[in-house]
Amino acid sequence: MDIYRIKGGGALSGEVKISGAKNAALPIIVASLLADGETTLKNIPDLKDIRTMLEVIQCLGAEYDFNTEKNTLRIRISSIKNAELPYELVKTMRASYYVMGPLLARTGEADVSLPGGCAIGERPMDIHLSGFEALGAEISLEHGYVKARTSSLRGSEFKMRAVSVGATANLMMAAVLTKGKTVLENCAMEPDIVDLGNFLMKMGAKISGLGTERIEIEGVKKLDPVTYTIIPDRIEAGTYLIASAATRGSVTITGAMPEHVGACMSALSEMGFTIESGRDWVSIRPSKALKGTVIRTMPYPGFPTDLQAPIMALATIIPGINVVIETIFERRFTHVAELRRMGADITVEGSVVIIKGVKKLMSAPVMMSDLRAGAALVVAALAAQGETEIRRIYHCDRGYERLDEKLTLLGAAITRVKGGGL
Ligand code: UD1
């Protein structure tokens, strides 16, 4: 397996262009199943998760060409040939369950293997499934598969018991081709959901209330394939701002949507960094008076849980006390033990994490355990004294396009060593 070797301590500087948003691209690729013909998607990042999703839609009957130089993806649908998604595909990426909405709407059936480690009726799929039931589907669990069946879905009102990005997207994709009016309440307001909605509307869907807690959808008979450009990735944008802050560098991110990065910009300003932004760029530079702050993850427009790990890595070297409260995924702290190995002073009490700033992190051999925990280790390694070796970097390949190339352009001493470790 490949590893990263990062010599830390140098300040990042320069400009970095932000790629298309993974979490918008994934449901939009799946939503292309809703129309026969050729869909063209631009600004699709070349990521492992995108490749997995392409395998998923291919398994259901789609054909595709992905031009990775131009980040353009063409998807052709003539018919849905299969309504079953096997465990091999679902286990590598939970977001594969996005196919349930389009499959139910188009074929009246969907058999999707349950992602590992979860039971029906509990996280992470209960909201999706009770939403499909509200639209008239019958749900059963057989041999590790969720089976959904309907003779025809019908518009309905459904209030989600908790804000869920995945359930909001899945139910929207089912409702656009469902007869009658569907009203979804307690919806996610993430830009990825708005992007999916804009894509569906370009295809001919009738949707109102995007970006609010209440989304109304008037079902249409048919959708048409279109050409669409994906929004920039706000989590990648935030990660580069945080990495720059950790190295006390001066970096400008370009091709971004600053309005989507607001909570991250505010947290960094509160710590004392100087942030400026224009139409499609944000710049950050250090200041002499840095101080700790309190960060609470929340659904959009709050601070994103996906930046909790990277900003915690930064917090370890901010003078004073930082507090991080994780409210979305309570035990999303696998990065903590690795950061401690690099000299961080972190105490975890339930979902509250107290970080006492240290002067310097030190290099140590560390291992990624998931995508964003991996990004945290890269941030820490960039700031640490000495050379850090990071293993299991395939986690970062899932969600950061050309991470080592982009960091090298910003002056980082990072090398990807092919087959360098377990
Ligand atoms: C999406 C993002 C992920 C991000 C998360 C929260 C994608 C592909 N992934 O994940 O990067 O961290 O939003 O912003 O877009 N829940 C249930 N039952 C359900 C569904 C969710 O209990 O049926 C719970 C989850 O366990 C979690 C919370 O609701 O505690 C939010 O999860 P959700 O918004 O659904 O996350 P994902 O869509 O999986």
Residues whose N, C-alpha, C, O or C-beta is under 5 A from the ligand:
A	BS01	UD1	N23 A95 E122 R123 P124 M125 D126 I127 H128 A162 V163 S164 V165 G166 A167 T305 D306 I328 F329
